[in-house]
Structures are given as C-alpha cells and as structure tokens.
Amino acid sequence: MIMKLFMNFRPRKMAGGLCHALIAQTSPATPKMKLSDLKSSGHWPTLLTAFLYFDFSFMVWTLLGALGPQIAESLHLDAGQKGMMVAVPILGGAILRLVLGVLSDRIGAKTTGIIAQIVVMAALAAGWVFGLKDFHATLVFGFVLGIAGASFAVALPQAGRWYPANMQGVVLGLAGAGNVGVVIDSLVGPRLAAAYGWQAVFGFALIPAVLTFAAYAIFSKEAPGVIVKKKFSDYLRLLKEQDAHWFCFYYTVSFGGFVGLASYYGLYFRSEFGLSAVKAGDFAALCTFAGALSRPIGGAISDRVGGIRSMLVMFATAAALLLVAANVHLFGLNVVLFVCVSAVLGMCNGAIFQLLPQRFAKDMGVMTGLVGCGGGMGGFYLASSLGMAKQTFGSCAPGFFAFAALCLIAVSGLAMVKGRWRKTWGASAEARI
C-alpha cells in the first residue's frame, strides 16, 4: 500500500523531491492561494493575536512537561508518575476544548478567549504562590492548565472565519503554529528553574500572559456576519456524523502524537541518555520546533494538492520513523528521527485543518472542539503510555510501537473514506481535498 501511495506522487519528470511531486499534482481548476493574498484578505491583527494567544497557551499547557525532570526529582516521582504528570494537562485540554468550543459559538470566540486567559493567569499565580506539594497537586494543577490547551477551540475558528475556503489550510496553519510555545518552554523553563527554582517559573510565565492578554483584548476582532448559536441537539447531531468521528481519530493520531511527544521529550532524553534537565530541554525544543514550524507548511501543501493525499503520505512516514526510533538507541540518530517524526506530524495537523472547514464550515466552533478533544486524548495516551512502558518494561519502545500501529490504522482509514469524500462533499468544496 505504501508503494502505491508514493507512486501517486510521481511527477511527470523524475526530478525534485516530495514537495515538487505534490505541487505537480495540483489541478489547474483549483484556486491557488498566494501568501500575498493574506494582505488583501481577512483581518491580519486577528490572525496575529490568535497566533500569540495560541502560542502563549501552548507554552503554559506543556509547562509541566518542560519542568518535568526537575519537578520529578524534587517530588521523587517514579517513571509512571512522571508520564502521568505530563499527560494530565493534555487530558484537561482535551475535555475542556469541548466546553470552549461550545462557548465560542454561544458567546463569541473573543469573549471566550478572554475568560479562558483570566482563569489560566489565576492558576499560574496560585502555582507561583503556593507551589506543588506532592504528586496529586501536580495532577490538579495540570488539569487546570488544560484550559490553556483548550484555546485551540477558540483561536483557530476566530482566525479562520475571516478568510475564504482556499486559504484555510495556510491560515489555520499559521494560527496553529502558535504551538511553537512549547519550544519556548523547553528552552527557557529548565534554565529559569535551575537559577530560581521551578516554582518561580510559574510567576515568570505571568509576564507573557499579561502582555498576550492585552494584545488579544485590544486588537482581535470577531469575523463579520452572524454566527448561528447552536442548540445542544446540534452537537449531538454532529456526534452522529461518521465523518466527525474520522476527523477526531485522525487528529487523535497526528496532534496527539505531536503534543504527547512534546510533553515527554524532556523526560525521554533525560532518562534514556542521562542528559541534564537543561540539555534535555534543548533537544526537546529542537524536536518540537520542527513540528511547530511544519504545521503551516502542511496546510499550504494541502491547499495546493489536497489534504487527503498529504495525510496518506504523512501518516505512513510517521509510522515508519516511529518503528525505526523504537529500535534504535543512538543519541544522534534518535534526535534526527524524532525531529522528523515531529515535523511530519506537524504537517499532518495542518493537512487535517485544511480539510475540516470544507466539510464542517458551518460548525467549525464545535468541530474544532471535538477534533481538539480527540487530539488531546491522543496526547494523553501517548505521554502516559510512554511512562507506563518505561515503568513496566524499562524501555519506551512498546509505547512507540503502539503509536506507530495507530498511524498505520489512520492510513487504512483514509484509504477507505477518500473515495466517498471526493464524490460527496469534496465534489462541491471550494478548495482541493
């Protein structure tokens, strides 16, 4: 099957790489998006502040992962508890995204975003003043930080509603590239913790929190037009849609893989290769940066050639890379492999959000919450399973094997639905799918 997928990407002349092959497949009838169109379309202050909001929120969401090695040593946590500590914020974000998705449709994305940021700042202040006394305190604090992860259901619909269908991949990719916040976490958090103590890092995080809040409150705007307020029955109706479940599953694998690895990288490099907390954070930042940077690239490629084709190759590639990484224990090669894994999963995130507005344009608020919930569940599973595998088998390899299997299931699922999608809603979509 993988050979067939790659054969579909062969350009007319055997030259260039994957991106060349992808571009060569673009239909002439498909409206092509140019980056210069961002200047004449939509509302760039909202796009920028949505990026900043998501960037800061992602930084806070994965803060326990960045500080994981230092907190774990301070509280004497075992491998299973470490995995659970960094996984619970992801679970909180998964559940709370549904809540924020509903609120975005009911009271508006901007109002919802303002409320969510206030709650997160209050949690950071409490963590700074009172600290985390034991393992259970880290779980409670982490779940509340999940509100920051739930920002996904606010920032992306708010930015996306300003732009036309043929720009959704790159626009939502740019807004979603705010997940680069975890890179800031991994680089800065361990260093501040080494100098001032990890509890003080929660206080330092309030500085960008206040600045982001001010910029968002002043400059972001709701998109013009009336957003129909959904009834509870509308959300139940969406949960009955087969396609909604497919999108949730695909995002469970792609975003779940990205954020689960991002949260666990610091612990992984620390435990597997004996790096200091600061050095482990540096390499975690390198891997995660690749995923954050590649999200808008994946969205832009999907705008040109279609999200289905992009996702097929990306999921298959991620599975292959994970299988190799599970069997290799050479530091340099492991770093390269995980940089590539994060990059491919990041591109896949962008591809999914190129497709989602084409299928659920009228329900983007709640659908963003639903698929975001799926992504968070995947991240919780991966981070916690890596900790469990380390605790039980003394190695993270079984966790990587299991997630590679999920990637292959995603490839099989896409092969099953792509024909139906292209013949039904894809036939009338305003962008290539």
Secondary structure as UniProt FT lines:
FT   HELIX           2..7
FT   TURN            8..9
FT   HELIX           18..24
FT   TURN            28..29
FT   TURN            35..36
FT   HELIX           37..40
FT   HELIX           44..61
FT   HELIX           63..66
FT   HELIX           68..75
FT   HELIX           79..107
FT   HELIX           109..130
FT   HELIX           135..149
FT   TURN            150..151
FT   HELIX           152..160
FT   TURN            161..162
FT   HELIX           165..167
FT   HELIX           168..176
FT   HELIX           177..180
FT   HELIX           181..196
FT   HELIX           198..204
FT   HELIX           206..219
FT   HELIX           232..239
FT   HELIX           242..273
FT   HELIX           277..305
FT   HELIX           307..327
FT   HELIX           331..359
FT   HELIX           361..363
FT   HELIX           364..393
FT   HELIX           397..423
FT   HELIX           425..428
//
